[in-house]
Every structure is written in structure tokens, then in C-alpha cells.
Amino acid sequence: MWVNPGHLRELILADASPGTAFGLLLFGFVITFGSAAMGSALMAMSADAGSDRGRRLPLDLIAGAQPIPVRVESAAQLRRRRLRG
């Protein structure tokens, strides 16, 4: 507001409620630049942050764990089965 870009300060101060106009302008700036800061912080995060979240653990590490076979049908097999029965 100190620089008065495009006579914006004059327009806001000439209004009947300059606090509302300045508050809305400030709110827009906070949302815009806060989102930009948050986005840049997320993009700067390392993919390998040193944690085991999201990684598969070998079955050797889990005591007594054994793989369980699971039957998975394709979408075509499901459609055929629905049509038959």
C-alpha cells in the first residue's frame, strides 16, 4: 500500500469502508502466497526421507508370517459370471 501501485491506495482509502477492502485484499494475498509456500515445501521434500513408510518389509522380518494365495478375477471373468447367474 505504501508504493500505491495503480492508485490502489487512493481507491481503497476513498471507499466508505477501507478496512473491509484492505482486509479482503490481504486475505487474497495470504491465501495465494501461503498456498505457493506450501506447494514449494511439498515439492522440495525428498522422496527418501529415511522412514520405512510405504515400503514392503521382507517376510523374514515378520515372525511367523506366511504368504496367503489370493484368487483374483479379471473384469471379463466377473462380467461372464454375472451374465450366467
N, C-alpha and C positions, 0 to 999 in steps of 0.2 A: 504494500500500500504506500510505502514511503516513496517509491520510484514513480508511482502514478502511471502505470502502463495503459495507454489508450484512454486516458482520462477516467479510469475506473474509480479512483478515489473520489473524484468530484461527483461522479454519478451516485456512488453509494452514500456519500455524506449529504447529497441533495435530497435523498429519499426521506419519507416521513419516519421510517423505522430503519436507520442504518445498521443497528445491531443485528437485526434479522438477516439482512442482505449479507453482512460480513460473516455471520455465523454459517449461513448456507454455503458461501464461498469457501470458508475454512473447512467445513465438513467435507466438501468435494475434494479439496486438496489432501486432507488426511486419508480419505478412502483411496484415492488414486496412488499417492506415494507410499502409503502403508502396504497396499497390495503389491506394488513394484518391489518394495524392500523384501516382503515375504517371499515373492516369487524368485527373486535373485538368491535369497538364502537357501531356498529349497533346491534350486538348480546347482548351487555351489557345494551341496552335500556330497560327500564321497560315497560311491556305491559300496565300497568295502569299509564300513565303519568299525570293523573289528568285533562285531557281535555275531552270534550264531542264529539270529532270527532269519527265517526264510530258507535256511539251508537244511538239506536232508542229513540226518545223522545215520552213520552206518549201523546196521543191526547188531554189530558186535558190541557196541557201547550200551545197548539197552539189554538188561539182564532178562533172559527168558523170552525175548521177542522172536517171533517166527513169522514169516510172510504168510498171508492168507490169500489163496487164489480167489479171484472175483470174476464172475462171468459178466461180460459187458456185451449188450446187443447193439447193433448198429441201428440207425434210424429206419433203414429199409426193412430190417427184420421186425421192428416194432410195428410198422405200418402193416406188414403182411399178417402178423399175428392178430392185429385189431380187425382186419378185414375178414379173417377166418372165423373169429369168435365173437 
